[in-house]
């Protein structure tokens, strides 16, 4: 068409197809992703399934998607008053590996977190030097890879004062010099903090995905309390709707399908 430069003519395709074809080029888009995973303890009473495992599963899927497209990614895990953070967003294969390893490693108990909490904001030291020294003579592929991972730590643990989720988002998102997508994986225990975090992220990021595990859908079944369960679920849905109306924010619920179907079925019965 008029305006196409002659240097882009695909002569082989033109000769083969009896028409003039030009080459078109698309710039590959890099879509960095920051994943904020809330692993603060969930009240254990009446818990039927572990909502933390649902959130980890989503985080693992996000890592796999980023790896398949070569997108930089970072993981920021909130545990009580601590945050374990990737030092930077990276598309390095070792970053994907370390994040996957973190997701499939059981979180520390609240007692352990309390014992290791510090009053300042400096990184907590993790001494891997002795292990690295022992591995230096291991020339196997496994030994070489493990030595590289331990010698180049990509995460650090820091103490966070106040509301840890929003403090973590403010601290690490402000450091980014490019548009970053955000995924927030949490429950509905800290609704005000979650709302402010999603609002802040939506103001400076082009896309914010919030996945919430509603507490009411992870409790043991109690047929006699179905009215109360439905009431609490509708309250949660109103909150999710408020999040969904924030700029650049999309909010999802994550829950066991069978429990959700029971609540929906109760709604249908009540409506009739």
C-alpha angles and dihedrals in degrees: 000000000000110000097031109125115242090228089071096056111126098220096187094052091044092053093045099046100037094236136083114269128181131198116250123199130206123201111235110241120225112209110190116202131203114198118201109195118190111209099165111142117277118218104268099209115110092355110158099178133013110256090194090067090055091053092047090051090056091046090052090051090052090051091051091050092049091048092050090055097036092242120161113248139182132190124215111187118193115205114172108297094348136079125200106206139186107239091227143352107268141171091204111131088232089059091055090048095049093048092050090049090051092050093051094046115093112247119248118264118256089253091057092047091051092049093054099041115118129201096230131062098242119121116270109243119243111195109215097147096101091052091048091051091053092050098050092090092048104100095177120116090250093049093048092049094047092048090053092050095049095043092053107046111195098187137059134191120226137179114245123200123209120002102003099201098055093037090054093048092049093047099049103030092055089058093062117099095193137053107282128192114225132211118190116193114187146117132256098260095102103038099161092049092046092049092051091046093051091045092051093046091048091054095058104024130065096223132024121182115192118192114189130189104209110220094220092063094053098056126101115274116268112176092189090059098048092116090055091046091052092048092051091046093053089050089054091048091055089053092048088051090054090053091047091057093058117105113275092356127125116184125201134184119227117198145131108291096222093054092047091051091054091054092047091047090052089052091052092048092048091049092052 
